[in-house]
């Protein structure tokens, strides 16, 4: 009985962690957008200096 209880808790833990992972997962940024963001960041740092 205790073993089944532990298995149920483990199963619930895995389900909850999976839901949290998939809800927080970010979308993959396309390479062109990534280049634009990096250039914007570099240009901003040059202005600050």
Biopython code that builds the backbone (N, CA, C, O; Angstrom):
import numpy as np
from Bio.PDB.StructureBuilder import StructureBuilder

atoms = [
    (1, "UNK", "N", (0.818, -1.203, 0.000)),
    (1, "UNK", "CA", (0.000, 0.000, 0.000)),
    (1, "UNK", "C", (0.858, 1.260, 0.000)),
    (1, "UNK", "O", (0.595, 2.208, -0.740)),
    (2, "UNK", "N", (1.882, 1.252, 0.840)),
    (2, "UNK", "CA", (2.766, 2.421, 0.917)),
    (2, "UNK", "C", (3.464, 2.625, -0.422)),
    (2, "UNK", "O", (3.672, 3.757, -0.859)),
    (3, "UNK", "N", (3.820, 1.528, -1.061)),
    (3, "UNK", "CA", (4.489, 1.613, -2.360)),
    (3, "UNK", "C", (3.582, 2.268, -3.400)),
    (3, "UNK", "O", (4.036, 3.098, -4.187)),
    (4, "UNK", "N", (2.320, 1.901, -3.403)),
    (4, "UNK", "CA", (1.379, 2.510, -4.345)),
    (4, "UNK", "C", (1.208, 4.001, -4.061)),
    (4, "UNK", "O", (1.111, 4.808, -4.986)),
    (5, "UNK", "N", (1.172, 4.358, -2.789)),
    (5, "UNK", "CA", (1.076, 5.767, -2.421)),
    (5, "UNK", "C", (2.280, 6.546, -2.913)),
    (5, "UNK", "O", (2.132, 7.651, -3.435)),
    (6, "UNK", "N", (3.470, 5.986, -2.755)),
    (6, "UNK", "CA", (4.691, 6.638, -3.243)),
    (6, "UNK", "C", (4.684, 6.760, -4.763)),
    (6, "UNK", "O", (5.102, 7.784, -5.302)),
    (7, "UNK", "N", (4.218, 5.736, -5.451)),
    (7, "UNK", "CA", (4.143, 5.785, -6.908)),
    (7, "UNK", "C", (3.155, 6.855, -7.383)),
    (7, "UNK", "O", (3.407, 7.552, -8.365)),
    (8, "UNK", "N", (2.031, 6.974, -6.677)),
    (8, "UNK", "CA", (1.058, 8.001, -7.047)),
    (8, "UNK", "C", (1.649, 9.386, -6.839)),
    (8, "UNK", "O", (1.495, 10.254, -7.698)),
    (9, "UNK", "N", (2.326, 9.610, -5.712)),
    (9, "UNK", "CA", (2.960, 10.911, -5.462)),
    (9, "UNK", "C", (4.013, 11.221, -6.517)),
    (9, "UNK", "O", (4.091, 12.352, -6.997)),
    (10, "UNK", "N", (4.821, 10.235, -6.883)),
    (10, "UNK", "CA", (5.838, 10.428, -7.910)),
    (10, "UNK", "C", (5.181, 10.763, -9.248)),
    (10, "UNK", "O", (5.645, 11.654, -9.960)),
    (11, "UNK", "N", (4.113, 10.060, -9.593)),
    (11, "UNK", "CA", (3.406, 10.296, -10.845)),
    (11, "UNK", "C", (2.821, 11.709, -10.873)),
    (11, "UNK", "O", (2.925, 12.400, -11.886)),
    (12, "UNK", "N", (2.208, 12.141, -9.774)),
    (12, "UNK", "CA", (1.655, 13.493, -9.704)),
    (12, "UNK", "C", (2.756, 14.540, -9.803)),
    (12, "UNK", "O", (2.580, 15.564, -10.462)),
    (13, "UNK", "N", (3.887, 14.291, -9.156)),
    (13, "UNK", "CA", (5.021, 15.219, -9.212)),
    (13, "UNK", "C", (5.502, 15.384, -10.652)),
    (13, "UNK", "O", (5.756, 16.503, -11.097)),
    (14, "UNK", "N", (5.628, 14.284, -11.375)),
    (14, "UNK", "CA", (6.083, 14.340, -12.766)),
    (14, "UNK", "C", (5.081, 15.095, -13.632)),
    (14, "UNK", "O", (5.476, 15.892, -14.483)),
    (15, "UNK", "N", (3.801, 14.853, -13.426)),
    (15, "UNK", "CA", (2.770, 15.561, -14.203)),
    (15, "UNK", "C", (2.827, 17.055, -13.931)),
    (15, "UNK", "O", (2.773, 17.849, -14.870)),
    (16, "UNK", "N", (2.933, 17.457, -12.668)),
    (16, "UNK", "CA", (2.974, 18.878, -12.315)),
    (16, "UNK", "C", (4.213, 19.542, -12.894)),
    (16, "UNK", "O", (4.129, 20.637, -13.450)),
    (17, "UNK", "N", (5.356, 18.892, -12.769)),
    (17, "UNK", "CA", (6.595, 19.460, -13.317)),
    (17, "UNK", "C", (6.526, 19.570, -14.839)),
    (17, "UNK", "O", (7.041, 20.534, -15.406)),
    (18, "UNK", "N", (5.910, 18.616, -15.502)),
    (18, "UNK", "CA", (5.768, 18.670, -16.958)),
    (18, "UNK", "C", (4.874, 19.832, -17.372)),
    (18, "UNK", "O", (5.178, 20.545, -18.330)),
    (19, "UNK", "N", (3.772, 20.023, -16.651)),
    (19, "UNK", "CA", (2.878, 21.133, -16.962)),
    (19, "UNK", "C", (3.593, 22.462, -16.777)),
    (19, "UNK", "O", (3.458, 23.354, -17.614)),
    (20, "UNK", "N", (4.351, 22.610, -15.696)),
    (20, "UNK", "CA", (5.095, 23.845, -15.449)),
    (20, "UNK", "C", (6.124, 24.065, -16.550)),
    (20, "UNK", "O", (6.279, 25.184, -17.038)),
    (21, "UNK", "N", (6.832, 23.001, -16.947)),
    (21, "UNK", "CA", (7.847, 23.130, -17.996)),
    (21, "UNK", "C", (7.220, 23.600, -19.312)),
    (21, "UNK", "O", (7.727, 24.527, -19.942)),
    (22, "UNK", "N", (6.129, 22.968, -19.725)),
    (22, "UNK", "CA", (5.518, 23.323, -21.006)),
    (22, "UNK", "C", (4.842, 24.691, -20.974)),
    (22, "UNK", "O", (4.735, 25.351, -22.007)),
    (23, "UNK", "N", (4.389, 25.119, -19.806)),
    (23, "UNK", "CA", (3.766, 26.440, -19.734)),
    (23, "UNK", "C", (4.810, 27.550, -19.758)),
    (23, "UNK", "O", (4.513, 28.656, -20.210)),
    (24, "UNK", "N", (6.019, 27.285, -19.286)),
    (24, "UNK", "CA", (7.076, 28.303, -19.257)),
    (24, "UNK", "C", (7.990, 28.262, -20.469)),
    (24, "UNK", "O", (8.842, 29.134, -20.636)),
    (25, "UNK", "N", (7.821, 27.263, -21.307)),
    (25, "UNK", "CA", (8.683, 27.112, -22.474)),
    (25, "UNK", "C", (8.496, 28.289, -23.424)),
    (25, "UNK", "O", (7.372, 28.694, -23.720)),
    (26, "UNK", "N", (9.612, 28.827, -23.893)),
    (26, "UNK", "CA", (9.548, 29.971, -24.806)),
    (26, "UNK", "C", (9.580, 29.479, -26.246)),
    (26, "UNK", "O", (10.045, 28.379, -26.547)),
    (27, "UNK", "N", (9.072, 30.329, -27.114)),
    (27, "UNK", "CA", (9.097, 30.005, -28.533)),
    (27, "UNK", "C", (10.519, 30.179, -29.073)),
    (27, "UNK", "O", (11.266, 31.036, -28.600)),
    (28, "UNK", "N", (10.879, 29.385, -30.039)),
    (28, "UNK", "CA", (12.196, 29.490, -30.650)),
    (28, "UNK", "C", (12.217, 30.737, -31.539)),
    (28, "UNK", "O", (11.321, 30.938, -32.359)),
    (29, "UNK", "N", (13.234, 31.560, -31.371)),
    (29, "UNK", "CA", (13.353, 32.794, -32.138)),
    (29, "UNK", "C", (13.991, 32.464, -33.491)),
    (29, "UNK", "O", (15.023, 31.795, -33.532)),
    (30, "UNK", "N", (13.399, 32.917, -34.591)),
    (30, "UNK", "CA", (14.013, 32.695, -35.902)),
    (30, "UNK", "C", (15.366, 33.412, -35.981)),
    (30, "UNK", "O", (15.561, 34.436, -35.325)),
    (31, "UNK", "N", (16.297, 32.883, -36.776)),
    (31, "UNK", "CA", (17.639, 33.479, -36.865)),
    (31, "UNK", "C", (17.636, 34.961, -37.266)),
    (31, "UNK", "O", (18.467, 35.731, -36.784)),
    (32, "UNK", "N", (16.716, 35.359, -38.134)),
    (32, "UNK", "CA", (16.702, 36.764, -38.551)),
    (32, "UNK", "C", (16.314, 37.673, -37.386)),
    (32, "UNK", "O", (16.903, 38.738, -37.204)),
    (33, "UNK", "N", (15.325, 37.254, -36.601)),
    (33, "UNK", "CA", (14.931, 38.047, -35.440)),
    (33, "UNK", "C", (16.034, 38.065, -34.385)),
    (33, "UNK", "O", (16.248, 39.072, -33.711)),
    (34, "UNK", "N", (16.725, 36.948, -34.255)),
    (34, "UNK", "CA", (17.833, 36.887, -33.303)),
    (34, "UNK", "C", (18.938, 37.859, -33.713)),
    (34, "UNK", "O", (19.499, 38.558, -32.869)),
    (35, "UNK", "N", (19.248, 37.902, -35.003)),
    (35, "UNK", "CA", (20.258, 38.844, -35.498)),
    (35, "UNK", "C", (19.847, 40.282, -35.221)),
    (35, "UNK", "O", (20.669, 41.099, -34.808)),
    (36, "UNK", "N", (18.580, 40.589, -35.449)),
    (36, "UNK", "CA", (18.088, 41.948, -35.209)),
    (36, "UNK", "C", (18.199, 42.317, -33.737)),
    (36, "UNK", "O", (18.602, 43.431, -33.402)),
    (37, "UNK", "N", (17.841, 41.384, -32.854)),
    (37, "UNK", "CA", (17.910, 41.664, -31.424)),
    (37, "UNK", "C", (19.356, 41.863, -30.977)),
    (37, "UNK", "O", (19.644, 42.750, -30.174)),
    (38, "UNK", "N", (20.257, 41.043, -31.492)),
    (38, "UNK", "CA", (21.667, 41.176, -31.126)),
    (38, "UNK", "C", (22.244, 42.498, -31.631)),
    (38, "UNK", "O", (22.987, 43.163, -30.910)),
    (39, "UNK", "N", (21.912, 42.879, -32.849)),
    (39, "UNK", "CA", (22.395, 44.152, -33.382)),
    (39, "UNK", "C", (21.843, 45.331, -32.583)),
    (39, "UNK", "O", (22.560, 46.295, -32.315)),
    (40, "UNK", "N", (20.594, 45.252, -32.211)),
    (40, "UNK", "CA", (19.984, 46.314, -31.414)),
    (40, "UNK", "C", (20.697, 46.419, -30.058)),
    (40, "UNK", "O", (20.951, 47.522, -29.575)),
    (41, "UNK", "N", (21.013, 45.293, -29.457)),
    (41, "UNK", "CA", (21.700, 45.278, -28.168)),
    (41, "UNK", "C", (23.103, 45.857, -28.301)),
    (41, "UNK", "O", (23.526, 46.649, -27.458)),
    (42, "UNK", "N", (23.830, 45.473, -29.347)),
    (42, "UNK", "CA", (25.192, 45.983, -29.558)),
    (42, "UNK", "C", (25.167, 47.480, -29.810)),
    (42, "UNK", "O", (25.987, 48.210, -29.254)),
    (43, "UNK", "N", (24.249, 47.949, -30.632)),
    (43, "UNK", "CA", (24.158, 49.378, -30.923)),
    (43, "UNK", "C", (23.808, 50.174, -29.676)),
    (43, "UNK", "O", (24.313, 51.279, -29.478)),
    (44, "UNK", "N", (22.958, 49.625, -28.850)),
    (44, "UNK", "CA", (22.577, 50.318, -27.616)),
    (44, "UNK", "C", (23.784, 50.442, -26.676)),
    (44, "UNK", "O", (23.977, 51.482, -26.047)),
    (45, "UNK", "N", (24.594, 49.383, -26.584)),
    (45, "UNK", "CA", (25.769, 49.419, -25.706)),
    (45, "UNK", "C", (26.802, 50.414, -26.212)),
    (45, "UNK", "O", (27.474, 51.064, -25.412)),
    (46, "UNK", "N", (26.939, 50.543, -27.532)),
    (46, "UNK", "CA", (27.905, 51.500, -28.078)),
    (46, "UNK", "C", (27.491, 52.927, -27.764)),
    (46, "UNK", "O", (28.348, 53.773, -27.510)),
    (47, "UNK", "N", (26.197, 53.210, -27.776)),
    (47, "UNK", "CA", (25.724, 54.558, -27.461)),
    (47, "UNK", "C", (25.953, 54.903, -25.998)),
    (47, "UNK", "O", (26.253, 56.048, -25.659)),
    (48, "UNK", "N", (25.809, 53.904, -25.137)),
    (48, "UNK", "CA", (25.987, 54.139, -23.705)),
    (48, "UNK", "C", (27.445, 54.453, -23.407)),
    (48, "UNK", "O", (27.739, 55.301, -22.564)),
    (49, "UNK", "N", (28.354, 53.778, -24.090)),
    (49, "UNK", "CA", (29.786, 54.010, -23.856)),
    (49, "UNK", "C", (30.160, 55.312, -24.491)),
    (49, "UNK", "O", (31.320, 55.719, -24.425)),
]
sb = StructureBuilder()
sb.init_structure("model")
sb.init_model(0)
sb.init_chain("A")
sb.init_seg("    ")
for serial, (resi, resn, name, xyz) in enumerate(atoms, 1):
    if name == "N":
        sb.init_residue(resn, " ", resi, " ")
    sb.init_atom(name, np.array(xyz, "f"), 0.0, 1.0, " ", f" {name:<3s}", serial, name[0])
structure = sb.get_structure()
